[in-house]
Amino acid sequence: MITAYKHVFARIEKKYLITRDQLGALLPVLNEHMHGDKYGLSTVSSMYFDTPDMRIIRASIEATRRGYKEKLRLRCYGTPKADTPAFVELKKKYLGTVYKRRFEMPYEEALAFLTGRAKAPDTQMGREVAYVLNFYPGIRPTIDIFCDRLALFGNDDEELRVTFDSAPRYRMTDLDLRNGSEGRSLLEDDLCIMEIKSPGAMPLWLVELLDANRIYPQKFSKYAAAFNIELKERLGR
């Protein structure tokens, strides 16, 4: 089954750090209720944008006090070429609900727009992203993050989505997704990131599955994790 991709989202997202053994226990049950997306197991490549003083990610890390955070990124699947479809994504989170808006452009055109070398698309979403670019002085590509993702959609409700991200890695140099997906590891090899995305409450079968395997929510941001690694090293801790 091929799943169509939406471009405007408002949903609840919860993350979990799980072991390979836990993943093996979950998949048989998940496969009874869900199906894979059109990409199958694929590399997700994301370029995040921030200011020279890392204003956006700093605000995101401190968001527990304010309840609001946002991110701007360019995302594609696999290693792109100039004409590969890519998603410009503006992601905001407020009081536990994620609001994401995105639109598709060829990779090279999207990068030109986001780095100030081309005009914004004449659309509502294009104008929203252009506003963010103007709001943050000096915003530019800051970090590339990669992971190998398995994504599942609910058979009865395709708004229910479960993703598994393994081998998350990052780099803060050579910031062009066309140059491959090599990077520094963010997690131990035995761990992966599970994320459950739903428009509301999880179905009972999924709640019971998590409870049976003693899996509980845990906050984890790849961007924040990379930022903290770099910050600690620069401070010599």
C-alpha positions as CSV (number, residue, x, y, z in Angstrom):
1,M,0.0,0.0,0.0
2,I,1.3,3.4,-0.9
3,T,0.6,6.2,1.6
4,A,0.0,9.8,0.6
5,Y,1.9,12.4,2.5
6,K,0.2,15.3,4.1
7,H,1.7,18.8,4.2
8,V,0.0,20.2,7.3
9,F,0.0,18.4,10.6
10,A,-1.3,18.9,14.2
11,R,-0.7,15.8,16.3
12,I,0.7,14.4,19.5
13,E,4.2,13.0,19.2
14,K,5.9,10.8,21.9
15,K,9.4,9.5,21.8
16,Y,10.9,6.4,23.4
17,L,14.5,5.0,23.5
18,I,14.3,1.2,23.0
19,T,16.7,-1.6,22.7
20,R,17.0,-4.0,19.7
21,D,15.4,-6.7,21.8
22,Q,12.4,-4.5,22.6
23,L,12.1,-3.6,18.9
24,G,12.0,-7.3,18.0
25,A,9.2,-7.9,20.6
26,L,7.2,-5.0,19.2
27,L,7.3,-5.6,15.5
28,P,5.2,-8.8,15.3
29,V,2.3,-7.1,17.0
30,L,2.7,-3.8,15.1
31,N,2.7,-5.6,11.8
32,E,-0.7,-7.0,12.6
33,H,-2.2,-3.5,12.9
34,M,0.1,-1.4,10.7
35,H,1.7,-1.3,7.3
36,G,5.0,0.2,5.9
37,D,5.2,3.6,4.1
38,K,6.2,3.9,0.5
39,Y,9.9,4.5,1.4
40,G,10.4,1.2,3.3
41,L,13.6,1.2,5.4
42,S,15.3,4.4,4.2
43,T,17.9,7.0,5.2
44,V,16.3,10.3,6.3
45,S,18.6,13.2,5.7
46,S,17.8,16.5,7.4
47,M,19.6,19.9,7.3
48,Y,18.7,22.2,10.3
49,F,18.9,25.9,10.2
50,D,19.9,28.2,13.1
51,T,21.6,31.5,13.9
52,P,25.3,31.9,14.6
53,D,24.6,31.8,18.4
54,M,22.3,28.8,18.1
55,R,19.3,30.8,19.2
56,I,16.7,28.3,17.9
57,I,18.1,25.2,19.5
58,R,18.9,27.0,22.8
59,A,15.3,28.1,23.0
60,S,14.1,24.6,22.1
61,I,16.1,23.1,25.0
62,E,14.8,25.7,27.4
63,A,11.2,25.1,26.2
64,T,10.2,23.1,29.2
65,R,9.8,26.5,31.0
66,R,7.9,28.2,28.2
67,G,6.1,25.3,26.5
68,Y,7.0,26.4,22.9
69,K,9.7,25.5,20.5
70,E,10.3,25.5,16.7
71,K,12.6,24.2,14.1
72,L,13.3,24.9,10.4
73,R,14.8,22.1,8.4
74,L,15.3,20.7,4.9
75,R,14.5,17.0,4.6
76,C,14.8,14.4,1.9
77,Y,15.1,10.6,1.7
78,G,18.4,9.1,0.8
79,T,21.3,11.1,-0.6
80,P,19.8,13.8,-2.9
81,K,20.8,15.2,-6.2
82,A,20.0,18.7,-7.4
83,D,16.6,17.7,-8.7
84,T,15.6,15.2,-5.9
85,P,12.3,16.1,-4.2
86,A,13.0,17.7,-0.8
87,F,10.7,19.0,1.9
88,V,11.0,22.4,3.5
89,E,9.6,21.9,7.0
90,L,8.6,24.4,9.7
91,K,7.9,22.5,12.9
92,K,6.5,24.0,16.0
93,K,5.5,22.4,19.3
94,Y,3.3,23.9,21.9
95,L,2.0,22.3,25.1
96,G,2.6,18.8,23.8
97,T,1.0,19.2,20.4
98,V,3.2,19.3,17.2
99,Y,2.3,21.6,14.3
100,K,4.2,21.0,11.1
101,R,3.9,22.7,7.8
102,R,5.9,21.7,4.8
103,F,6.1,22.0,1.0
104,E,8.1,20.2,-1.6
105,M,10.8,21.6,-3.9
106,P,13.8,20.2,-5.8
107,Y,16.7,20.0,-3.4
108,E,18.9,22.6,-5.1
109,E,16.0,25.1,-5.4
110,A,15.0,24.6,-1.8
111,L,18.6,25.1,-0.6
112,A,18.9,28.3,-2.7
113,F,15.7,29.7,-1.1
114,L,16.7,28.8,2.5
115,T,20.1,30.3,2.1
116,G,18.9,33.6,0.6
117,R,19.9,33.0,-3.0
118,A,16.4,32.7,-4.4
119,K,13.0,34.2,-3.7
120,A,10.4,32.5,-1.6
121,P,7.7,30.4,-3.4
122,D,4.6,32.5,-3.9
123,T,2.5,30.4,-1.6
124,Q,1.2,30.7,2.0
125,M,3.7,28.2,3.3
126,G,6.5,29.8,1.3
127,R,5.7,33.2,2.9
128,E,5.6,31.6,6.4
129,V,9.1,30.2,6.0
130,A,10.3,33.5,4.5
131,Y,9.1,35.2,7.6
132,V,11.1,32.8,9.8
133,L,14.2,33.4,7.7
134,N,13.8,37.2,8.2
135,F,12.9,36.9,11.9
136,Y,16.3,35.2,12.8
137,P,19.2,37.3,11.7
138,G,22.1,35.3,10.2
139,I,20.1,32.1,10.0
140,R,22.0,29.5,8.0
141,P,22.6,25.7,7.7
142,T,24.0,24.6,11.0
143,I,23.9,20.8,11.3
144,D,23.1,17.8,9.1
145,I,21.4,14.8,10.9
146,F,20.8,11.4,9.4
147,C,19.1,8.2,10.5
148,D,17.9,4.9,9.1
149,R,14.1,4.9,9.4
150,L,11.4,2.3,9.4
151,A,8.0,3.9,9.3
152,L,4.6,2.3,9.9
153,F,1.0,3.6,9.4
154,G,-2.1,2.3,11.0
155,N,-4.3,0.0,8.9
156,D,-7.5,1.5,10.4
157,D,-6.2,5.0,10.9
158,E,-3.4,6.3,8.8
159,E,-3.0,9.3,11.1
160,L,-1.4,6.8,13.5
161,R,2.2,6.5,12.7
162,V,5.1,4.7,14.4
163,T,8.7,5.3,13.3
164,F,12.0,3.6,14.3
165,D,15.2,5.6,13.8
166,S,18.4,3.6,14.1
167,A,22.0,4.7,13.8
168,P,21.3,8.5,14.3
169,R,24.3,10.5,13.3
170,Y,25.3,14.1,12.7
171,R,27.9,16.4,11.3
172,M,28.5,20.2,11.6
173,T,30.8,20.5,8.6
174,D,30.4,19.7,4.9
175,L,26.8,20.9,5.2
176,D,25.4,19.6,2.0
177,L,23.1,16.6,2.0
178,R,24.4,15.7,-1.5
179,N,27.7,14.7,0.1
180,G,26.4,11.5,1.7
181,S,25.1,10.5,5.1
182,E,28.3,10.0,7.1
183,G,28.4,11.5,10.6
184,R,29.2,11.1,14.3
185,S,27.0,8.7,16.2
186,L,24.4,10.0,18.6
187,L,23.4,6.7,20.3
188,E,24.9,3.4,21.4
189,D,24.5,0.7,18.7
190,D,21.9,-1.3,20.7
191,L,19.5,1.7,21.0
192,C,17.0,3.2,18.5
193,I,14.4,6.0,18.7
194,M,10.8,5.0,18.5
195,E,8.3,7.8,17.9
196,I,4.5,7.4,18.0
197,K,2.5,10.1,16.2
198,S,-1.2,10.3,16.5
199,P,-4.0,12.9,16.2
200,G,-5.2,12.0,19.7
201,A,-5.2,9.2,22.2
202,M,-3.3,6.0,21.2
203,P,-5.4,2.9,20.5
204,L,-5.8,0.5,23.4
205,W,-3.8,-2.3,21.7
206,L,-0.8,0.0,21.4
207,V,-1.0,1.2,25.0
208,E,-1.2,-2.5,26.1
209,L,1.8,-3.4,23.9
210,L,4.0,-0.7,25.4
211,D,3.0,-1.5,28.9
212,A,3.7,-5.3,28.4
213,N,7.2,-4.4,27.2
214,R,7.8,-1.8,29.9
215,I,8.4,1.0,27.4
216,Y,7.8,4.5,28.6
217,P,8.1,7.9,27.0
218,Q,11.5,9.6,27.1
219,K,12.3,13.0,25.7
220,F,15.0,12.9,23.0
221,S,15.9,15.4,20.3
222,K,18.6,14.5,17.8
223,Y,19.4,18.2,17.3
224,A,19.6,18.9,21.0
225,A,21.7,15.8,21.6
226,A,24.2,16.8,19.0
227,F,24.3,20.4,20.4
228,N,25.0,19.1,23.9
229,I,27.8,16.8,22.7
230,E,29.5,19.7,20.9
231,L,28.9,22.1,23.8
232,K,30.4,19.7,26.4
233,E,33.5,19.1,24.3
234,R,34.0,22.8,23.8
235,L,33.7,23.4,27.5
236,G,36.1,20.5,28.2
237,R,33.6,18.5,30.2
